[in-house]
Amino acid sequence: MNQETTWSTRYRDAGDTYLFGTEPNRFLAHRLDLLQSGRTALSVADGEGRNSVWLAEQGLEVTAIEISAVAVEKARHLAAGRNADVRFIQADMLAPGWPPADMHDAFDWVVGIFIQFVGPEWRDRQFDVMKQLTRPGGRILLQGYTPKQLEYKTGGPSAVENLYTAEDLRAAFADWQLEELVEYEEDIAEGVGHKGRSALIGLVARKPE
């Protein structure tokens, strides 16, 4: 079963419910002042639109990439209900030749919230795509789970190799300016998909000018 089928099945099975809720990720939302230093934002693996719609509501010019057609339709519905202007694109960010040339160096912010659906063999490719999308001087914001999340079982992948350590992220962004890298635990409530005590990691990294 491919990623599109897997995720579309999950989102379809949720019915009218939003699997990860309709409110933005807390790590993202708490960086509003910093986010507003930019004009354009791209949310990768955006799911049902909770983060892209919120970013648009903050006045950013937002594009969202998502592999699941079902999720994109739910995201469009969410955006319409909240009068948010988001450019939604159904695409596989790991597909050969992606991103298209007109999206290279195009965004002040590239946001990846819980995009840990790949292991180390694809993570470099995933991060490389995000780096290509970020303009010089722009930033990547990531939120993910650490390996300790396997003890909590409150969301995220079951494969430890998909989870982030601080060392992993420092290595991946060694040539960028790390403005924030924080590991912490808190209770989160993001729909039925992420609920309860969680072991989290957040990163903000700036691309060299």
C-alpha positions as CSV (number, residue, x, y, z in Angstrom):
1,M,0.0,0.0,0.0
2,N,1.5,3.4,-1.0
3,Q,1.6,6.5,1.1
4,E,-1.3,8.2,-0.7
5,T,-3.6,5.2,-0.2
6,T,-2.5,4.7,3.4
7,W,-3.2,8.3,4.4
8,S,-6.3,8.7,2.3
9,T,-7.7,5.6,4.0
10,R,-7.0,7.1,7.5
11,Y,-8.5,10.4,6.6
12,R,-11.5,8.9,4.9
13,D,-12.2,6.5,7.9
14,A,-12.3,9.6,10.2
15,G,-15.4,10.8,8.3
16,D,-16.3,14.4,9.0
17,T,-14.0,14.3,12.0
18,Y,-10.6,15.9,11.6
19,L,-8.0,13.3,12.6
20,F,-5.6,15.8,14.1
21,G,-8.1,18.4,14.9
22,T,-8.6,21.9,13.4
23,E,-6.4,24.0,15.7
24,P,-2.8,24.7,14.8
25,N,0.1,22.8,16.3
26,R,1.1,24.6,19.6
27,F,4.8,24.8,18.8
28,L,4.0,26.5,15.5
29,A,1.3,28.9,17.1
30,H,3.6,29.9,19.9
31,R,6.1,31.3,17.3
32,L,3.6,33.8,15.8
33,D,5.8,36.9,16.3
34,L,8.7,35.2,14.5
35,L,6.4,33.8,11.7
36,Q,5.2,37.3,11.0
37,S,8.7,38.4,10.1
38,G,8.0,36.6,6.8
39,R,5.5,36.9,4.0
40,T,5.2,33.5,2.4
41,A,4.9,30.1,4.0
42,L,4.7,26.5,2.8
43,S,3.3,23.7,4.9
44,V,4.6,20.3,3.8
45,A,2.6,17.1,4.4
46,D,-0.1,19.5,5.6
47,G,-2.8,16.9,6.2
48,E,-6.3,18.3,6.7
49,G,-5.2,21.9,6.7
50,R,-5.1,22.8,10.4
51,N,-1.7,24.5,10.2
52,S,-1.9,26.0,6.7
53,V,-5.3,27.5,7.4
54,W,-4.1,29.0,10.7
55,L,-1.0,30.5,8.9
56,A,-3.2,32.1,6.3
57,E,-5.4,33.6,9.1
58,Q,-2.2,35.3,10.4
59,G,-1.8,37.1,7.2
60,L,0.8,35.0,5.5
61,E,0.6,33.9,1.8
62,V,0.3,30.2,2.2
63,T,0.8,27.1,0.0
64,A,0.1,23.6,1.4
65,I,1.5,20.3,0.0
66,E,-0.3,17.1,0.8
67,I,-0.1,13.6,-0.8
68,S,-3.7,12.5,0.2
69,A,-6.5,13.7,-2.1
70,V,-9.0,13.0,0.8
71,A,-7.0,15.2,3.2
72,V,-6.8,18.0,0.6
73,E,-10.5,18.1,0.1
74,K,-11.0,18.2,3.9
75,A,-8.5,21.0,4.1
76,R,-10.3,23.0,1.3
77,H,-13.5,22.6,3.3
78,L,-11.8,23.9,6.5
79,A,-10.3,26.9,4.6
80,A,-13.6,27.8,3.0
81,G,-15.4,27.6,6.4
82,R,-12.9,30.0,7.9
83,N,-12.5,32.3,4.9
84,A,-8.8,31.5,4.6
85,D,-6.9,31.8,1.3
86,V,-4.6,28.8,0.9
87,R,-3.1,27.4,-2.3
88,F,-3.5,23.6,-1.9
89,I,-1.4,21.2,-4.0
90,Q,-1.8,17.5,-4.0
91,A,1.7,16.2,-4.5
92,D,4.3,13.7,-3.2
93,M,7.1,15.8,-1.8
94,L,9.5,12.8,-2.2
95,A,8.6,12.2,-5.9
96,P,11.5,12.4,-8.4
97,G,12.0,15.9,-9.8
98,W,9.9,17.5,-7.0
99,P,9.8,20.4,-6.1
100,P,9.3,22.2,-9.5
101,A,11.8,24.8,-10.4
102,D,9.4,27.7,-9.7
103,M,9.1,26.7,-6.1
104,H,12.9,26.7,-5.4
105,D,14.0,29.4,-3.0
106,A,10.4,30.6,-2.9
107,F,9.3,30.6,0.7
108,D,10.2,32.6,3.8
109,W,8.9,29.7,6.0
110,V,8.8,26.0,5.3
111,V,6.8,24.2,8.0
112,G,6.9,20.5,8.8
113,I,4.7,19.4,11.6
114,F,4.9,15.7,12.6
115,I,6.2,14.6,9.1
116,Q,7.9,11.5,10.5
117,F,6.4,9.0,8.1
118,V,9.8,8.2,6.7
119,G,12.9,6.5,8.1
120,P,16.5,7.6,7.8
121,E,16.8,6.3,4.3
122,W,14.3,9.0,3.1
123,R,14.8,11.7,5.7
124,D,17.8,13.3,4.0
125,R,15.7,13.6,0.8
126,Q,12.8,15.0,2.8
127,F,14.9,17.6,4.5
128,D,16.7,18.4,1.2
129,V,13.4,19.2,-0.5
130,M,12.4,21.5,2.4
131,K,15.8,23.3,2.1
132,Q,15.3,23.7,-1.7
133,L,11.9,25.4,-1.0
134,T,13.3,27.9,1.5
135,R,14.6,31.2,0.2
136,P,18.1,32.4,1.3
137,G,17.5,33.9,4.8
138,G,14.3,32.0,5.2
139,R,13.6,29.4,7.9
140,I,12.4,25.9,8.4
141,L,10.2,25.1,11.4
142,L,9.9,21.4,12.4
143,Q,7.9,19.8,15.2
144,G,8.4,16.1,15.9
145,Y,8.5,13.3,18.4
146,T,11.7,12.0,20.1
147,P,12.3,8.2,20.7
148,K,10.9,8.5,24.2
149,Q,7.5,8.9,22.5
150,L,7.4,5.1,22.1
151,E,6.8,4.9,25.9
152,Y,3.8,7.2,25.8
153,K,2.1,5.8,22.7
154,T,0.0,8.9,22.3
155,G,0.6,9.5,18.6
156,G,3.3,9.3,16.0
157,P,5.1,6.4,14.3
158,S,5.8,3.1,16.0
159,A,9.2,2.8,14.4
160,V,12.0,4.3,16.5
161,E,14.1,5.1,13.5
162,N,11.5,7.5,12.2
163,L,11.8,9.7,15.4
164,Y,14.1,12.7,15.8
165,T,17.0,13.1,18.2
166,A,18.6,16.5,18.8
167,E,21.8,15.0,17.3
168,D,20.0,14.0,14.1
169,L,18.6,17.5,13.6
170,R,21.9,19.2,14.4
171,A,23.6,17.0,11.8
172,A,20.9,17.6,9.2
173,F,21.0,21.4,9.6
174,A,24.8,21.7,10.3
175,D,25.2,24.2,7.5
176,W,22.2,26.3,8.7
177,Q,21.9,28.7,11.6
178,L,20.1,26.8,14.4
179,E,17.9,29.5,16.1
180,E,16.0,27.0,18.3
181,L,16.3,23.4,19.1
182,V,14.4,22.2,22.1
183,E,13.3,18.9,23.5
184,Y,10.4,18.8,26.0
185,E,7.4,17.0,27.2
186,E,3.8,18.2,27.4
187,D,0.2,17.1,27.1
188,I,-1.2,17.7,23.7
189,A,-4.7,17.4,22.3
190,E,-4.7,17.4,18.5
191,G,-7.8,15.5,17.5
192,V,-7.9,11.8,18.1
193,G,-4.5,11.3,16.4
194,H,-2.3,13.1,18.9
195,K,-3.7,13.0,22.4
196,G,-1.9,12.8,25.8
197,R,1.6,13.2,27.3
198,S,4.1,13.5,24.5
199,A,7.9,13.6,24.0
200,L,8.5,16.4,21.6
201,I,11.3,18.2,19.8
202,G,11.1,21.5,17.9
203,L,13.5,23.2,15.6
204,V,13.8,26.6,13.8
205,A,16.7,26.8,11.4
206,R,17.7,29.7,9.1
207,K,19.1,29.2,5.6
208,P,22.3,31.0,4.9
209,E,21.9,34.2,2.8
